[in-house]
């Protein structure tokens, strides 16, 4: 008779352990620990947003610079091809850009 109750008890413990493990996995996947830390500290929120803003600004600056340089190089090569209508128009654009430096 006691063996039957022990089996039921061990089955309940097994189910409880499985549930706890699933709960731990869910918390780890949702980064609940990090969220509670962030919501608890206003300074942490300000610091993270400030650093993220700096890196976004630097990234945008670098990206725009690279894209602009590539476009200017392409335009200069098109001008070198001496296509009558397009070449003159692009030459004017390149000249304006170089004057603004």
C-alpha positions in Angstrom: 0.0 0.0 0.0 2.8 2.4 0.8 4.5 1.6 -2.5 1.4 2.9 -4.3 1.5 6.2 -2.4 5.2 6.5 -3.1 4.6 6.1 -6.8 2.0 8.8 -6.7 4.3 11.0 -4.7 7.2 10.5 -7.1 5.0 11.1 -10.1 3.8 14.4 -8.6 7.4 15.4 -7.8 8.4 14.5 -11.4 5.5 16.6 -12.8 6.5 19.5 -10.4 10.1 19.3 -11.5 9.2 19.3 -15.2 6.9 22.3 -14.6 9.7 24.2 -12.7 12.2 23.4 -15.4 9.8 24.7 -18.1 9.2 27.8 -16.1 13.0 28.4 -15.7 13.5 27.9 -19.4 10.7 30.4 -20.2 12.2 33.0 -17.8 15.7 32.5 -19.4 14.3 32.9 -22.9 12.5 36.1 -22.0 15.5 37.6 -20.2 13.2 38.4 -17.2 16.3 38.9 -15.0 17.6 41.7 -17.3 14.1 43.3 -17.6 13.7 43.4 -13.8 17.1 45.0 -13.5 16.4 47.6 -16.1 13.0 48.5 -14.7 14.4 48.8 -11.3 17.0 51.5 -12.3 16.3 54.7 -14.1 20.0 55.4 -14.4 20.5 52.1 -16.2 17.8 53.0 -18.7 19.3 56.4 -19.4 22.8 54.9 -19.7 21.7 52.2 -22.2 19.7 54.7 -24.3 22.6 57.2 -24.3 25.1 54.6 -25.4 22.7 53.2 -28.0 22.1 56.7 -29.4 25.8 57.4 -29.7 26.4 54.2 -31.6 23.4 54.8 -33.9 24.7 58.2 -34.7 28.2 57.0 -35.5 26.8 54.2 -37.6 24.5 56.5 -39.6 27.4 58.9 -40.1 29.8 56.2 -41.4 27.1 54.7 -43.6 26.1 58.0 -45.2 29.8 58.8 -45.8 30.5 55.4 -47.5 27.3 55.6 -49.7 28.1 59.2 -50.7 31.7 58.3 -51.6 30.5 55.3 -53.7 27.9 57.4 -55.5 30.5 60.2 -56.3 32.9 57.6 -57.6 30.2 56.1 -59.8 29.2 59.5 -61.1 32.8 60.4 -61.9 33.1 57.1 -63.9 29.9 57.9 -65.8 31.3 61.3 -66.7 34.5 59.7 -68.0 32.4 57.7 -70.5 31.4 61.0 -72.2 27.8 60.2 -72.7 26.5 63.5 -74.2 23.4 64.4 -72.1 24.0 62.4 -69.0 27.7 63.2 -68.8 27.1 67.0 -68.7 24.4 66.7 -66.1 26.5 64.5 -63.9 29.6 66.7 -64.4 27.6 69.6 -63.1 26.5 67.6 -60.0 30.1 66.4 -59.3 31.4 70.0 -59.7 28.8 71.3 -57.2 29.8 68.6 -54.7 33.5 69.3 -55.1 32.9 73.0 -54.7 31.0 72.5 -51.5 34.0 70.7 -49.9 
